[in-house]
Structure formats: C-alpha cells, structure tokens
C-alpha cells in the first residue's frame, strides 16, 4: 500500500514540476492558517500569486465571503502592505474588519460607477507590487478578462480575490481556485445563549492541480479553526482489520 | 537685460470685429452707439464712416444727418474688454505677459523681453504680430520700446518708426503731442492753453513746477513714459514659475506626436524641478490649435513627483481627451502647484511595503487620472456610536487614525446604506424577533444577541433611538436588526434590517 502511495506522490510531484509549480522546501512552507484546506492546493501551499474566485449569489454568502477574505487578508497584510478593494456597489463596513485583525485604514476603497472601471482598476492594482492583495466585486468575468488578471498576478505576486455574483458561466475563467462560502449555524459552548463564532461552509469548487473539497470553518476570534465532524463512536465490529477469534 | 515692451493698438477694434462677423457690412458706413443721458452717443466708428466726418462722441442723430445710409449698431458695455481679453489670450504666443491697455481700452501691452529673438529680431517680431492680426481682419499699429508708456505713445502717435532702439525712447517722445502720455482731458486742455504742443517743450522743466501745475498723476504718466517710474502690467494669465512651451514647426495631430511633445516638455520641466528639489502636484497641458481654439487637460498627483515616466503615464490617460482638429501648433505645460520632494533614503534592506509605497502612490495617481480622485476612499475610525457615522473619510494617503478601531461591540461585515424596513414578530417589550420577513423571505430566528441601544446624536438630529439585535436564522444567516423607538410610545416603533454578519 505504502509503496503505491509513494509512487503516486512521486508521479504527482513530477506532473506539478512539468506544469511549472516549484516544490517548496517542507520547512519553508508558509501556512496561511487555513489548516487542512491548504493541503487541497498543489504542494500543500495556499497559492498567493493567483486569482481566487468567490461565488456570492445571496447577500448572506457575500457577507460570509467578506469575512473569510478578511481573515486571509489579516495574514497577507501582516507585513504592513496595503490592499485595494474595487467595487461598484460596496456594502463592506470598514469598521467591522477589526474583528478579523485587519486594520481598515490600510484598505483603499475605490468605488466607481462601471464594471469596466472596476476591471481596469483591478488589473492596474494587480500589477502594483507594493500591494498585498486586491479584492474586486464584479457581476461577471469573461475568459479574456480573467486571463488578463492572471497574467498581471503572475508578474507581480499580488493575491487577487474576485467576488462575483453571477453563478452561471463559471466554467469560463482561468482562476486558480473557486470558492463558495455560505454561513452555517454557529455553535456556542455548552449551549450558552446567544451567537457563537461565525461558522462557514467552505466549498472549494475548483483548484487547479489540487483536490477540491468541502470544509467547515470557524473564525475563532483570532484565527481560522476547522470544525471536525464529531466522529461516531466506532463500533468494534466495524473497525478495520478486526480480528475475530 | 533691458526690458522691452510692445504696445498693440487696435485702431478700430469694434468695427473690425463687426466686419469679421458680418462681411456684408464692408461697403456700408456704420457706427456703434450707446445711450447716454437719453441720447445715443457714438462709441466706435468704422473706417468708411470716418471718411464722412463721423467721430466718436457725436450724437447718432447728427451723424445720420452728415452721413446718409449710416448704420447705427448697439454697443454693449464691456464688449471691448471681452474682445481684448480674447485677443490677449491669443497673443500669449508672443509673450507670456500680456495685459489689456486699461487707459484707452483699445489695445494690448506685451512685455517682449527676451521674446523677439524667437522671431528673428524685433522687426521680424513686430511684422509677425501685424501680419497675423491683419490676416484675421484687425488693423493694428504696434511699437516696441523700453517702457510700456513710450511704446503706447509711439504706437498711437509716432510717425517715424515703430521700432525704438534701446535707450532711444526719450528722444522718440520729444516731438510727440502731450496726448501721447495718456493724460486726463483736463490736464491736456491746460497744457494746450499754455502752448505746450510737444513733449519736448515741458520735459526739461523742474519736477516741482510741473507737480504744482499739473498734479501728481501727470508726473506719474511722464515718469512711466521715460522710464523713471515702474509700470506693472496686470498680466491676463499670471505666469507660473514652472512652465514649459513647445512650439511646433508643423501642426501636430497624431496621438504619437502629442505623446512625444508631452515627453519633451516633461523632460525639461522635470529637469528644472529636480534641480530645485520640487515635484509636480498639479499640471495643466494647454494645446493651442491652428484654428485659434485651445484644449486643456490636467493631471494631479497625490505626492510631489518629478518622475518623467510616471507623469507621462498620467498624461497618456488623458490624450484621448485632446482633440487636435486641424493640428496643434503650440504646447504649454504649466505646473501651478508644486511641492518639495522628499528624497527617500536608500534602503539597505527591502523596506516594509505600506500605504506610502511608491508603487501604491503611482497606482493611486493613475486611478485618479483616469476615474477621478473622488472614487478613492480610505476610512479612519470616528469616536461615535451611530453606525453610519462611525467611520471617517481620510483626507490624505498617509493620514493615521487617532483612535483605535473598536472591536468590543459586534458590527456587521456588510452594512446597508439605508436600513430597510422589515416585518417582524417579536414578544414585547425587549425580546428579539421570533421571525422576520425581508424581501419576501421568511427567516425564523434561532439565536439572538442583544439588544444594544444606540442613542441618536441629539445635537445633530432628532428622532428615535435604535435597539440593535444580532440574530441568526435557522440556515445560519446572521443579520443586524434594530427596532426604532420604544414600544407603546406616541410614535410607532418600526423594525429594520441594517446589515449582514459574516
């Protein structure tokens, strides 16, 4: 079994290498605090030089995505870099970002009239090496536009987050990862009244060269925390490799 | 360098202008007249009418009597000034300092110091002015001299040559009538009465004698003509210290050409600014077209900069707005607003990126150039509870918050610009809602926190306070709801949704 797994891993590494993914030395691998989700990406590293796409259809989803992105921004902006947030109809409330350890004054909002301007700003901002990340809210993104953004990202290394409202036509972009974040009922400790930490269903719909998956995540005040499904008490008779007699 | 001044006298400013507008009047004698004390007094006369003996100051009725078929046109006050202003702006091509002749209101005064060599000397300079204005339809008399007063005198009354050599202006004045000194009518009458028909007859008299007889104003005008008093020209366009001009041999009408012109201007401007440690904050590019119109585009930067490639990029965004029409013959790049440039210290190790990173500032400039400064927002905390006023727009890129962001109270990730009314079922007096209907969808509340009461800022507006609840529905959606006002008061309470939590 082990030999087979090793062989698989070796082959996978080779494929990644041919596709231009450089292996990261295991000690240097930077974690972004997403826990197991990061293992879904090639090499087990959250791709920073990439376009991440978030599908937000209803306002609950877009609020959850905002929260999730804010959690990521907290890590990306750790070194003091700024972030650009371009939108035509922004609802993000800057004062709430403090909850996610992000300094709202380091985010530059650009509220323009047309989607065309949003895309222009996004592309220009993604080329700007002094930024940590760029968030853009758009309705739709065509293949050509997404490719332009991807090219901009590859040269500068800025992380791009695209929040898009249109769920259809998702197949036609070159985004590295496509996410859908939806809120889940929160859980309080010991059944205390009130609301618990924000909890989300994180669906990784597409990862280039990785394994899409489905996770439950919580923002535990300071960092992300994965919520493990409570395992059922294993019944001895169903255990693997059981021995009878 | 000896200062040189040019006076341009439009002999029949209004009449020429009218002929340009209405060429059909060329065979008709006409005058302009304005009402004065119930009579129509002539204010301007055409060349043809002048031949009949019509003069400025006559009554229109009298003029009609001596000149049959005279056309009397209405004169509007301020029209000459408007015309002169337009002509003066056009004349900026000859000198950066152009002023309206305020005394007679029918001419322009130019400071030509260091300008005439561009047209191959002073005679070429004057010829160019006269012929260009003549081709437009204006008959002018010009003169160049060391003082504005002398130039004015020669252009109006000189008979020998319009080109007065350096230092020769006093001699040129000697044979002129005293009218050439721009004096009041009462002073002129006194001079004539005393038999002073030429300037040379009184120019040598002691000043105290002249002052006693003719007043201080007379001495001032005399001094301005001979150069003992300084006359300051009120320039139509105040010249900016950092300005570059580029005149083109051939009119330019391609994008590429304009770009090369801007680059050339920027090279010179940035070199000068760099030498003085200044950087551009606001720049205006004025393009003078050969059809006499001009187009302007401007750029702004959020930090002083004398980086050619950066400024060129900002202008490139604006080139589409320049309509060259038949071609552009003159580019003028002004920097009305400059600031000291902070020379950044070379970092030995790569510094921390941040808001004041050069690349970020350049990005902001580009966005501002394309879409406008008003779209760029940055927020700082305000020490207020009312959610709509809890954030403050930052004025500059580097402004730091003077208070920490509050995280002790829950605030939604997304805030609606205006709260939306919802239908709610709640147990009074202060329980959170059991369910609420927003946009036709019924949300059953599973968990809730609150209330958090936020009072109105009574010094700003009046109205009900708000009781905010943070609720979670059965699907896990988290909302910020509030009830406006007390239960059972005179004002009806209402429920609103104000935001979404992550």
Interface residues (C-beta under 8 A of the other chain):
Chain A: X59 X60 X62 X63 X64 X66 X67 X68 X70 X79 X80 X81 X82 X84 X91 X92 X93 X94 X95 X96 X97 X98 X99 X100 X103 X104 X105 X106 X107 X108 X109 X110 X111 X112 X117 X120 X121 X124 X125 X128 X129 X130 X131 X132 X182 X183 X184 X185 X186 X188 X193 X194 X195 X196 X198 X199 X200 X219
Chain B: X352 X353 X354 X355 X357 X358 X359 X360 X362 X363 X364 X366 X367 X370 X371 X375 X376 X377 X378 X379 X380 X381 X387 X390 X391 X394 X400 X401 X405 X406 X407 X410 X411 X412 X413 X414 X415 X416 X417 X446 X447 X448 X449 X470 X472 X474 X475 X476 X477 X478 X499 X500 X501 X502
